[in-house]
Amino acid sequence: MTHEAYYNCRLCPRGCGVDRRSSRGFCGESDTLFAARAALHFWEEPPISGTNGSGTVFFRGCNLKCVYCQNYSIAHGFGGKEVSPARLAEIYLELQEKGAHNINLVTPTHFIPHVISSVSLARERGLSLPIVYNTGGYENAASIRALKNTADIYLTDFKYFKAETAAKYSAAPDYFECADRALAEMVKQQPSPVIENGIMKRGVIVRHLLLPGHLIESKLLIKYIYEKYGDRVILSLMNQYTPVRQSALYPNLNRPVTAREYNSLITYASRLGITNAFIQEGETQKDSFIPPFDLTGI
């Protein structure tokens, strides 16, 4: 996939069709990549962060704009710094030099041509780390296919089971269908997890964030994923939902998830037979999981 994909952009399911050389799509971005942070990150799943940290690059813009977004500033196009593919490749190599276990690209969907070209360039220059494609899950299967020789690990959200929930909170009523097709392509490329010495080298991790008051929907979703993929994917069941300023407009979201809700989800997962999964323990509902988007490493 070349940068010409920006000229009639259909990288994500929004299918804006805009020429991003002169206009901006739903993601809020042009054909110029902006990034807000590149640093070792220690708050991902254990085989991603490991002991040294994940070499994480946070891109600006997003194709979802979830009402409870914890990365609100960069998701809505504030801050960041212009980064060329050549500089992006240098950033990957700098993170490798710092001991990162992988290169973790956060919210990269709307910059897939940059991702492909920068990873190719970095590999020519000595990059040997796995590439983590860290996405909100709202993807075109065709775009995922284009990443076949680029992404080694898919760290993907699967947020919603019901169209009305996806429409209300992410303006994406077709979220389930799109995420389902995209996940199928991810698993086709990476059919089983490969973990060496506790560090993931290849595979798919599916994250699901439990929203307050949406326990039944979460149960339906994890049942669907497990029945379809079994242990071919690793599930990550998260309780770290944190109310933010925007969620005050949605009273049912303006509280943390309760221990009772989360324990019920974990118990249900166990009864389904799910063992290949991560759960969260201790205090996770806090702002410390949100890094400062201060151009570190950019």
ABEGO torsion letter per residue (X at the ends): XBAAAAABBAABAAGAGBBAAABBBAAGBBABBBBABBBBBAABBAAAAEAAEBBBBBBBEBAAGBAABAAAAAAAGBEEBBBBAAAAAAAAAAAAAAGBABBBBBGAAAAAAAAAAAAAAAAAAGBABBBBBBBAGBBBAAAAAAAAAABABBBBBBABABAAAAAAAAGBAAAAAAAAAAAAAAAAABABBBBBGGBBABEBBBBBBBBBGAAAAAAAAAAAAAAAAEAABBBBBBAABBBBAAAAABAAAABBBBAAAAAAAAAAAAAAGBABBBBBBEBABBAAABBBBAGBGX
